[in-house]
């Protein structure tokens, strides 16, 4: 039997996942990784290519071992990764500089571009759907300004998923869905727009070939074979951005399809034609999809999954012990307790991620509002449920923005990622949005999407759309409780009002922003 491997380099971890050609998950190996601030470089988030490659190799080897397979059993593999994270190389392919997705070191460069090239961000956004906040141009300019010797050596650029494929095959390339998040890109042409780099005085010859997702690149090279246990006959296939491949893994491959991906960050995506011009108010981002001819309007909720991890680790030792004793996940214990909390969580308002304001994006200080001194109502269960409700509320606000810009009416949402494993969270999302929520059988949709890409490159599937039709199977469906929706509609209004007030405290220097886009 043939098997496909997906390597998923997310914000918080790397995974190697093996599927059979029917889309059944055979094994998974995962390692958490941390992106550290570079010494004396505030707001930086460096990506350690040396140690992270070792983690990646270990995951590949362990996934093979867990599946009871040999390297030659893997017909093809592909990779997906956090978008925006970039790797720069010298002419020999040695990594010179790499950053993870929310690296915000280039705030001075963003400010410089806005002040010295008036209107250029709006011009580039109209073509690429991206702003400078997470884009590659300010980061490359930072390298030029702060480490000119390194900048002079830069000969190639890729995304982090592309870096994994390069380490395996020796070939540097990218795809529209991931490369497009650099902002140096044309949505309409689905290729680099190198004139953007030229216009601001940066190198314009460092951009590698841009291949459509599912393009066969080559095979595993000898060095990588020894490091990973993979066969030199295993095909290497171009992958893509985690959100877009995750959408494909959910069957979200047609115009008008909608998904919410609940991972470290939450993304809300709606498929649109690649000819669609991004909104003039720069409220959301627009990315190339992994399906040719399509883009995705996307809202982002910052840190939703990471906030839950923080809450679990900081406050829930008792639930951890209970979970260990019962042999279940800590989040399952927390959900059991949160089910007993009334809708609205006694009015508790979490202040973490704002809804997306892509043109001028920053967050208030992390906090909980409306806490009481009554331990029967204000406790770990009610605070946990309030975080679940808030993630859904912010997602709903972002979807409202996308509906206003596209004119698309949303009545059904596909929900996946770690958050979709929670039955309570899935029902809350349905109640908040008033939409039917569908859960796929394979909740690790991003990895499945990468496996689809691998299968396309190996000739197992005709294309991504065909693969989605064949492989995506539905597990559960949640119908909205419209009485609960009325409560959440009121909670949404209160949240937006409270968040504005919290942002004022940041503006006044009283509190510290959880995250601020470079240049603000």
C-alpha positions in Angstrom: 0.0 0.0 0.0 1.1 3.6 -0.7 1.4 6.1 2.1 1.7 9.9 2.1 3.5 12.1 4.6 2.7 15.6 5.6 5.1 17.8 7.6 3.4 20.6 9.4 5.6 23.4 10.7 3.2 25.4 12.9 3.7 28.3 15.2 4.0 26.2 18.3 5.1 22.8 17.0 6.3 20.6 14.1 4.5 17.4 13.2 5.1 14.6 10.8 1.8 12.9 9.9 1.3 9.8 7.8 -1.9 9.0 5.8 -2.9 6.2 3.6 -4.3 7.2 0.1 -7.9 7.1 1.4 -7.1 9.9 3.8 -6.9 7.8 7.0 -4.4 9.0 9.5 -1.9 6.3 10.3 0.5 8.0 12.7 1.6 11.3 14.0 4.7 12.5 15.8 4.8 16.1 17.2 7.4 18.2 19.0 6.8 21.6 20.5 9.3 24.3 19.5 9.9 27.8 20.8 10.9 30.9 18.9 13.1 33.1 21.0 13.7 36.8 21.0 17.1 37.6 19.6 19.5 39.3 22.1 19.1 43.1 22.0 16.5 42.9 19.2 13.1 43.8 20.8 10.0 42.1 19.5 12.0 39.6 17.4 11.0 36.0 17.0 13.9 34.1 15.5 13.4 30.7 13.9 16.3 28.4 14.8 16.9 26.4 11.6 19.6 24.2 13.2 17.7 22.9 16.2 14.3 22.9 14.4 15.6 20.7 11.6 16.7 18.2 14.2 13.2 18.2 15.7 11.7 17.8 12.2 14.0 14.8 11.5 13.1 13.2 14.8 9.4 13.6 14.1 9.8 12.0 10.6 11.6 9.0 12.1 9.2 8.6 15.0 6.1 8.8 12.7 7.6 6.0 10.6 8.3 3.9 13.7 4.8 4.5 15.2 3.2 3.4 11.9 5.5 0.4 11.6 6.6 1.6 8.1 9.9 2.0 6.4 11.1 5.0 4.4 10.4 3.3 1.1 6.7 2.9 2.1 6.2 6.7 1.8 5.4 7.4 -1.8 5.4 11.1 -1.6 5.5 13.9 1.0 4.8 17.6 1.2 5.1 20.3 3.8 3.0 23.1 5.1 3.9 25.9 7.6 2.9 29.0 9.4 2.7 31.8 6.8 4.8 34.9 6.9 7.8 33.2 8.4 10.8 33.5 6.1 14.2 32.0 5.6 17.0 33.8 3.7 19.9 31.8 2.2 23.3 32.5 0.6 24.2 31.3 -2.8 25.2 27.8 -1.5 21.9 27.3 0.3 23.2 28.0 3.8 20.6 29.7 6.0 21.5 33.2 6.9 18.4 34.6 8.6 15.1 33.1 9.6 12.1 34.4 11.5 8.8 33.0 12.7 5.4 34.5 11.7 4.8 37.2 14.2 8.4 38.5 14.4 7.8 42.3 14.9 11.4 43.6 14.9 11.0 45.7 11.8 8.8 48.4 13.3 11.2 51.2 12.4 11.4 50.0 8.8 7.6 49.8 8.6 7.4 53.4 9.9 10.1 54.5 7.4 8.2 53.0 4.5 4.9 54.6 5.5 6.5 58.0 6.0 8.9 58.0 3.0 6.8 56.2 0.4 3.4 57.7 1.1 0.5 55.5 -0.2 2.8 52.6 -1.0 1.3 50.2 1.6 -2.2 50.8 0.1 -0.8 50.4 -3.4 0.9 47.1 -2.5 -2.1 45.9 -0.5 -4.4 46.4 -3.5 -2.2 44.0 -5.5 -1.1 41.5 -2.9 -3.8 41.6 -0.2 -1.1 42.1 2.5 0.1 45.0 4.6 3.6 45.6 5.9 2.7 44.4 9.5 3.7 40.7 8.9 5.3 41.2 5.4 8.8 40.3 4.3 9.8 43.7 2.8 10.3 45.4 6.2 12.1 42.4 7.6 14.5 42.3 4.7 15.0 46.0 5.1 15.8 45.5 8.8 18.5 43.0 7.8 19.9 45.5 5.3 20.0 48.2 7.9 21.2 46.2 10.9 23.3 43.3 9.5 24.5 44.6 6.1 27.2 41.9 5.7 24.5 39.2 6.0 22.2 41.1 3.6 24.9 41.3 1.0 25.1 37.5 1.0 21.4 36.9 0.5 20.7 35.0 -2.7 17.4 33.3 -2.1 14.3 33.6 0.0 11.7 31.0 1.0 8.9 30.3 3.5 9.4 27.9 6.4 7.5 25.0 4.7 9.6 25.6 1.6 12.7 25.4 3.8 11.7 21.9 4.9 11.3 20.8 1.3 14.6 22.3 0.5 16.3 20.4 3.3 14.8 17.2 1.9 15.3 17.8 -1.8 18.0 20.6 -2.2 15.5 22.7 -4.3 14.4 26.2 -3.2 11.0 27.2 -4.5 7.7 28.5 -3.1 4.0 28.4 -3.9 1.3 31.2 -4.2 -0.5 30.4 -1.0 2.5 30.7 1.3 4.7 33.0 -0.8 1.8 35.3 -1.2 1.9 36.2 2.5 5.2 37.9 2.0 3.3 40.8 0.4 5.7 40.8 -2.5 3.1 39.2 -4.7 0.3 39.6 -7.3 -3.0 38.0 -6.3 -4.2 38.1 -9.9 -1.1 36.6 -11.5 -0.3 34.2 -8.6 3.4 35.0 -8.8 6.0 37.3 -7.3 5.8 41.0 -8.0 9.5 41.8 -7.7 9.0 45.4 -8.7 7.8 46.0 -5.2 11.3 45.2 -3.9 12.9 47.3 -6.6 10.7 50.2 -5.7 12.0 50.5 -2.1 15.6 49.7 -2.9 15.9 46.0 -2.0 17.3 43.1 -4.0 14.8 41.8 -6.6 16.7 38.8 -7.9 16.4 36.6 -4.7 12.9 35.2 -5.5 12.8 31.5 -6.4 10.4 29.8 -8.8 6.7 29.9 -7.7 5.1 26.5 -8.3 1.4 25.7 -7.9 0.6 23.4 -4.9 0.9 19.7 -5.9 3.8 20.3 -8.3 6.4 17.5 -8.2 9.8 19.0 -7.2 12.1 15.9 -7.0 13.0 13.2 -4.5 14.6 13.0 -1.1 18.4 13.5 -1.4 21.0 11.2 0.1 21.9 13.5 3.0 18.2 13.9 4.0 17.6 10.2 3.6 20.3 9.4 6.2 19.0 12.1 8.6 15.3 11.1 8.4 15.1 7.5 7.4 13.1 8.4 4.3 13.9 6.7 0.9 15.6 8.5 -1.9 12.7 7.3 -4.0 10.2 9.3 -2.0 8.8 12.2 -4.1 9.0 15.7 -2.8 5.9 17.8 -3.7 5.3 21.6 -3.4 3.1 22.3 -0.4 1.5 25.6 0.8 0.4 27.8 3.6 -1.1 26.1 6.7 -4.5 27.9 6.5 -5.0 27.4 2.8 -4.0 23.7 2.8 -6.0 23.3 6.0 -9.0 24.6 4.1 -8.4 22.0 1.3 -8.2 19.4 4.0 -11.7 20.5 5.1 -13.1 20.3 1.6 -13.2 24.2 1.4 -12.3 24.3 -2.3 -15.2 26.0 -4.0 -16.0 29.7 -4.2 -18.2 30.7 -1.2 -17.0 27.9 1.0 -16.2 29.0 4.6 -13.9 27.6 7.3 -12.7 28.4 10.8 -9.4 26.9 11.7 -8.9 26.7 15.5 -5.2 26.4 16.2 -2.5 28.5 17.9 -4.1 31.4 16.0 -7.7 31.2 14.7 -8.3 32.0 11.0 -11.7 32.6 9.4 -11.5 32.1 5.7 -14.0 32.6 2.8 -13.1 31.4 -0.8 -13.4 34.2 -3.4 -12.3 34.6 -7.1 -8.6 35.6 -7.5 -9.8 38.6 -9.6 -11.5 40.1 -6.5 -9.9 43.3 -5.4 -9.1 43.6 -1.7 -11.3 45.9 0.4 -10.4 49.6 0.4 -10.7 49.8 4.2 -7.9 47.2 4.6 -10.0 45.5 7.3 -9.0 41.9 6.4 -6.2 40.2 4.4 -6.6 38.4 1.1 -4.3 35.4 0.3 -3.9 33.2 -2.8 -5.7 29.9 -2.2 -4.1 26.5 -2.9 -6.7 26.1 -5.7 -5.7 27.9 -8.9 -8.0 30.8 -9.7 -9.1 31.4 -6.1 -8.1 33.6 -3.3 -9.3 33.6 0.3 -10.6 36.6 2.3 -9.2 35.9 5.8 -9.7 37.2 9.3 -7.3 36.3 12.0 -7.7 36.0 15.8 -4.4 36.2 17.6 -3.2 33.6 20.1 -6.5 31.9 20.8 -5.0 28.4 21.1 -1.9 29.8 22.8 -4.0 31.7 25.3 -5.8 28.4 26.2 -2.5 26.7 26.7 -1.4 29.5 28.9 -4.6 29.3 30.9 -4.3 25.6 31.3 -0.6 25.7 32.4 -1.0 28.7 34.7 -4.2 27.9 36.6 -5.4 24.4 36.0 -3.1 22.0 37.9 -6.1 20.4 39.6 -7.6 19.6 36.2 -4.3 18.3 35.0 -4.2 15.8 37.9 -7.8 14.8 37.3 -7.1 14.3 33.6 -4.1 12.1 34.3 -6.0 10.0 36.8 -8.9 9.5 34.3 -6.6 9.0 31.3 -8.2 11.9 29.3 -7.1 15.3 28.0 -7.0 18.3 30.4 -9.1 20.3 28.0 -11.8 17.6 28.1 -12.0 18.0 31.9 -12.2 21.8 31.6 -15.0 21.4 29.0 -17.0 19.1 31.3 -16.9 21.8 34.0 -17.5 24.7 31.6 -20.7 23.0 30.3 -22.2 23.7 33.8 -21.6 27.4 33.3 -24.5 29.4 31.9 -24.3 30.9 28.4 -22.4 34.2 28.7 -20.1 33.0 31.5 -21.7 35.3 34.0 -20.7 38.3 31.9 -16.9 37.7 32.1 -15.2 39.5 29.1 -11.8 38.3 28.1 -9.5 40.9 26.6 -6.9 39.2 24.4 -7.2 39.3 20.6 -9.1 42.2 18.9 -11.0 41.6 15.7 -8.9 42.1 12.7 -8.0 45.6 11.8 -5.3 44.9 9.2 -4.4 48.4 8.3 -3.7 49.5 11.9 -3.5 46.4 14.1 -2.6 46.2 17.7 -4.0 44.6 20.8 -5.0 45.7 24.3 -3.2 44.3 27.4 -4.3 40.7 28.2 -7.0 40.8 30.9 -10.4 39.5 32.1 -13.1 42.1 32.8 -16.3 41.7 35.0 -14.7 39.2 37.4 -16.5 38.9 40.7 -15.5 37.8 44.2 -18.0 35.0 44.2 -16.0 31.7 43.8 -19.2 29.9 42.7 -19.5 32.0 39.6 -16.0 33.3 39.0 -13.7 30.3 38.8 -11.6 28.3 36.4 -14.6 26.8 34.7 -16.3 30.1 34.0 -13.1 31.8 32.9 -12.3 28.9 30.6 -15.8 29.0 29.0 -15.5 32.8 28.6 -12.3 32.2 26.6 -14.1 29.7 24.4 -17.0 32.1 23.9 -14.7 35.0 23.2 -12.7 33.2 20.5 -16.0 32.4 18.8 -17.3 36.0 19.1 -14.1 37.5 17.6 -14.4 34.9 14.8 -18.0 36.0 14.2 -16.9 39.7 14.0 -14.3 38.8 11.4 -16.7 36.8 9.3 -19.1 39.8 9.5 -16.4 42.0 7.9 -15.8 39.5 5.2 -19.5 39.2 4.4 -19.6 43.0 4.1 -16.7 43.1 1.7 -17.6 40.1 -0.5 -21.4 40.1 -0.4 -21.3 36.4 0.4 -24.0 35.1 2.8 -22.6 32.6 5.3 -24.9 29.8 6.6 -22.5 26.9 7.1 -19.0 26.8 8.6 -16.5 24.0 8.5 -14.6 23.9 11.8 -11.2 22.2 12.4 -8.0 22.2 14.2 -7.4 21.4 17.9 -10.3 23.6 19.1 -12.8 21.5 17.0 -12.1 18.5 19.2 -14.2 20.2 21.9 -17.9 19.5 21.5 -18.7 22.5 23.7 -16.5 24.9 21.7 -18.0 23.6 18.4 -21.6 24.3 19.7 -20.5 27.7 21.0 -19.2 28.6 17.5 -22.5 27.6 16.0 -24.5 29.5 18.6 -22.4 32.7 18.2 -22.5 32.8 14.4 -26.0 31.3 13.9 -24.5 28.9 11.4 -24.5 25.2 11.0 -21.0 24.0 12.0 -19.6 20.9 10.3 -16.7 18.9 11.8 -14.6 16.7 9.5 -13.7 13.2 10.6 -10.0 14.1 10.3 -9.6 17.2 12.4 -5.9 17.6 11.5 -7.0 19.2 8.3 -3.8 21.1 7.6 -1.8 17.9 7.6 -4.4 16.2 5.4 -4.2 19.1 3.0 -0.5 18.7 2.7 -1.0 14.9 2.2 -3.4 15.8 -0.6 -0.7 18.0 -2.2 1.7 15.1 -2.0 -0.8 12.7 -3.6 -1.4 15.2 -6.5 2.3 15.3 -7.1 2.5 11.6 -7.1 -0.3 11.2 -9.6 -2.7 9.6 -7.0 -5.2 12.4 -7.3 -6.1 14.6 -10.3 -5.9 17.9 -8.4 -6.6 19.4 -5.0 -10.3 19.7 -5.6 -10.6 16.1 -6.7 -8.6 15.0 -3.6 -10.9 17.0 -1.3 -14.0 15.4 -2.8 -12.5 11.9 -2.4 -11.0 12.2 1.1 -13.0 14.6 3.2 -15.5 12.8 5.4 -17.9 14.5 7.9 -18.0 13.4 11.5 -20.4 15.7 13.3 -22.8 18.6 12.7 -23.9 21.3 15.1 -27.1 23.4 14.7 -27.3 26.8 16.2 -29.4 27.6 19.3 -30.9 30.9 18.3 -31.8 31.8 21.9 -28.2 31.5 22.8 -27.3 33.6 19.8 -29.3 36.5 21.3 -27.2 36.4 24.4 -24.0 36.2 22.4 -25.1 39.1 20.2 -25.3 41.2 23.4 -22.0 39.9 24.6 -20.4 40.9 21.2 -21.5 44.5 21.6 -20.2 44.7 25.1 -16.9 43.1 24.0 -16.3 45.6 21.2 -17.1 48.5 23.5 -14.9 47.2 26.3 -12.0 46.5 23.8 -12.0 50.1 22.6 -11.7 51.3 26.2 -8.8 48.9 26.8 -7.0 50.1 23.7 -7.2 53.7 25.0 -5.3 52.5 28.1 -2.6 51.2 25.8 -2.6 54.5 23.9 -2.2 56.4 27.2 0.7 54.2 28.3 -1.1 52.8 31.2 -1.1 49.2 30.0 1.1 47.3 27.6 -0.2 45.9 24.3 -0.3 42.1 23.9 1.0 42.6 20.4 1.5 45.6 18.1 2.1 45.5 14.4 5.5 46.9 13.4 5.5 50.6 12.7 2.6 51.6 15.1 
